[in-house]
């Protein structure tokens, strides 16, 4: 039986649990009066009174004359949490397990959640559709893969706690766990010493806050060198059109870079080597001993997961952007 076809008092019960969960209410917190409930939802006073009496008889709320009603327990909360990881399949070309970066990210996240005794769920969304109904059944969802094309309305509709990983949105609406490549870029340029070198940065064609932040960090680090470096930038599709390398090949042939860095797909290495055999190649990497800008996912998860759990315990904490530094491996 769906919520829509269930009795009205059970529909109201679900609505109240969803609202209290979204507000992050816990045992001892005051809930709305019956008149306040009538005002914010489409239920009659008779239905509201019956629902509140049922909740009181079940020991979920306690009503005190002249003081109001208070939560005694939160039946939507369990001893363990159900935490989901959802990626944008319109952005991650070929699926998440065809993408080494995101594969390592989701595996590290799952390992951390399960090791902490919680339940892990993985899924996806698209630019146009997000599975809000599924998210409502979870305590928290961690999302990644936003671009300028992604519709965001659904993010405000779910009762699940929303966090963003390797992603952020304007307005600080959610806790965001970003990677900071600024220090790693600066270390790469310091390696040049007093030499002037040509750097070709492969910028992602997928417009997002993270894409823009990485490009800004690269430019800022390059501008801070003792010797002026030559910085060249080309936009690439490292996700959904990997085989189209004409523009990349032309840029490498024209620029003849000493360093190629940024959003480098593994399949492009032979092409780069065939044109500039001695060029250094520095891609974005997770848990790798290869040269590049490397993130230790175990350390990242040790930083992120306690924050997610704390925010579940206190969902009224103001959202913030949390950063974790990448390191440069020459």
N, C-alpha and C positions, 0 to 999 in steps of 0.2 A: 504494500500500500504506500503510495507516494505521500509526501507531506501535504500536497495540495488536496488530496482526497481524504485525508484523515480528519477526525473530529476537530472542531474549531479550538477546543481547549488544548488539544495536543499540538495543533499548529502554533498556538500562542506560546506554549511551553518551549517549542523548538526556537521560536523567534526570540524569546527572552534569553535562553541559553546562548544563542548565537551572539546576541547583543552583549551579554555579560562577559562572554569569552573575549569578544573584540575589545571591550573596555579594559580587560585585564583584571576584572574583579576577583577577589579571593574571599576566603572565610572571614567573616567579621565586617565586611564592607556593606554599606547601606545600599539598598536597591530602590528603585522608583516606587512611588505610591501607586495605588490602583488608578487614581485619577490621572497621574502623569503617564501611566502606561496607555490609558485610553487615548490620550492626546497624541502620542507618537506612533500609534499603530492602529490598524483598521480592525479592531475587535470591540465588541459591545462590553458594557460594564459587567453584565451578567457573566460573560465568558471570562473576563479578567478576574472577577471575584472567585469563580470556581477554580481557575488555574492556580491562583495564589493559595487558596485553601488546600488544594491537592499538594502543592509544594511544601506547605507547612506541615501537613500530616505525614509526609514522607521524610521530614527532617531536613529538607534542603534549605528552607528559609525559616527565620524566626520573626514573628511580628509582635511588636511591643506597643501597646496603646500610648499615644502621645509622643512616641519617639520614632516610629517608622518600622520598616522591615529590613532585615539583615540576612546576608548569606551565612549559612552554617556549614555547608559543604559545596563543592563544585563538581558535580557528577560528570561534566565534560572533560575533566582533567584526570589522568591516570598516573600510576606510579612511574611509568615510563612515557617518553614522548614519542610521537610519530613525526618524523622530520623528513621532508621531501627535498629532492634536488631536481629542478626542472630547467631545461635549456631550450633555447629558441632554435627549432630545427630549420627555420628559414635562413638562419645565419650560419649554423654549423653544417657545412656541406657534407652530404653523404651520410649523416648520422654521427652521433657523438663518438662512437667507437671507431670511426674512420679518421678521427682527429686526435693525434697523439697528445696534444696539449690538454684538451678537455677530457680525454680518457684518464689521464693521470690525475687530473683535478677531481673528477667524480669518484675515482677509486680511493683517493686519499680522504675525501669527505666521508664516503661510506665507511671506511675502516675506522675513522675517528668516532662516528656516530654509534656504530655497532659495538665498538670496544667500550664505549661509555654506557652501554646497556640500554640503548634506545633503538627504535625501529626506523629503518631506512626505506624510503620509497623514491623511485626515480621515474621521471616522465618528461614530457616536452610540451611546448606551446608554439604558437606561430605568431607572426606579426599581427594577425587579425583575430585570433581566438586563444583564450586562456581557460584552462579547466577549473573554473572557480568552484564548481560543485565538489570536485575531488579535493581541492585545497581546503575546503571547509571541514573536511573530515580529518585533517592533519592539524597538529599543533603549530608547526612552523614550516615554511617553504623558503628555500634558498634558490634564487633565480639568476640566470646569466644569459648573455647573448642579445641584449637590447641594442637596437639601432634607431635612427631617426624615423624609420618606417613603422616601428612597433606601436600599436595602439595600447594605451596605458589605462583605459577606463576601468578595466576589470581589477586592477590592483587595489582599488579602493572599495571593492565589493566583497572581498573575502574576509572571513572571520579569522583565518589563519594568520599567524605573524609572518610578515613578509620581510625578507632580507635579500640583499643583492651581493653577489660574489663576482669579483673581477668585472664589476659594473657599477654604475651610479646614475642617478637621474637628477635633473635640476630640481631645486627646492628642498633638498634634504628631507624627503618624505619618509624614507626608510633607512635603517641601518645598512651601510654599504661597506663591504670589505674589499678594498682596492689594493692593487699592486703598485708600488712606487718604484719606477725605473730610473728616477733622477740620479740617485747615487751611483747606480751601475753605469749609466751613460757617462757620468763625469769621470769615473774610473777608466772607462775605455779611452776617453780623450786624453787623460793624464798619461796613458801608456805611450802616446805619440811623442811625449817629451818636447824637444825643440824641432821636431820634424813637421813639415807641412804635408798633410795627406789628404786624399780625396775619399770622402765617405758617401756612399749611396745608401740612403735609408728607404726601405720598402714600407710605405705607409698603406694601411688597409683601406680599401674602397668602401668598407662598411662604416658609415658615419656613426659615431657614438661618442659619449663623454670619455670613455677610456681611450679610444683611438686618438681623439684630440689631445688628451692629457699626455699620452706617450710622445706624440709628435712635438708638443710644446716642450716637454722635458728634454728631448733630443736636441732641439734648437737651442734651448737655454744652456745646456751643457757644452754644446759646440761653441757658443758665443763666449764662454768663460775660459777658453784656452789661452795660454801665453802666446802661442803662435796661431795666426789666422788659419783655420782649416777650411777646406773646400767642402761644402755640404750640398749634396744633390738629393732630391726627393722625387720618388715616383709612386703613384698609387697602384696597388696590385689587388687582385682578387685571390686571396690565399685559401678560400673556402669552397666556393661553388663553381669556379672556372679555372681550376689549377692548370689545365692543359693549354690554355691560351697564353703563350709566353712571348708573343711577338714584340709587344711593347717593352717587356722586361729585357729581352735580348737586345733590342735597339738601344735601350738606355745604357746597358753595360758596355756595348761596343762603342758608344759615343763618349761616355764618361771615363771608362777604363779605371774603375775605382780601386783604391788600395784596400778598402774595407766595404763589405756589403753587410748591412745589418737591418734588423726590424722583423717584419712579418714574412719570414722566409719559409716556404713549404719545403719539406724534405726532398720532394721530387725535383726541385729547382737546383739542387747542389751540382749535379753533373753539368748543367748548362752554364752555371757561373764559372765552374772550374775550367770548362772548355774555352772560355773567352779570356778570363783573367786567372791563370793557374795559381798565381802567388797571392791572390787577394785573401784577406782574412774574412771569414764568414761568421757572423754573430747573430743567431736567431733568438727568439724568446723561447725558453726551455723550462721544463719542470723536472726536478730530480735527475739531472744529467751531469755527467763528467765531461761532456763535450764543450768546446768554446761557445760562449754566448752569454745571455742575460738569464741567470738561473734562479729559480725559486725553489726552496726546500718546502715541499708540500706538508710534510709531517710537522715542521715548525709552524707553518702557516695555520694548519688545523688546530694545533695546540693553542694558538692565539685566538682563533675565530670561535671555536665551539664553546668555550666557557662564556664568551660574551652572548652567544645565542641563547644558552641556557639561562643566563642571568636576566636577559630581556624577556624570556618567557615567564620568569618568576615575577618580573615587574614590567609589564607591557606599557606602562605609562612613562617610561624613561624617554626623554626626547631623542629623536633619531640623530645619528652622527655618521661621519665618514671615518672609517678606521683603515689605516694603511699598513702594509707589510712590505719591507724592502727586498728587492731582487739584488743579487750580487753579480758582479762581472767576473767571468772566467775566461782568461785570454787563451 
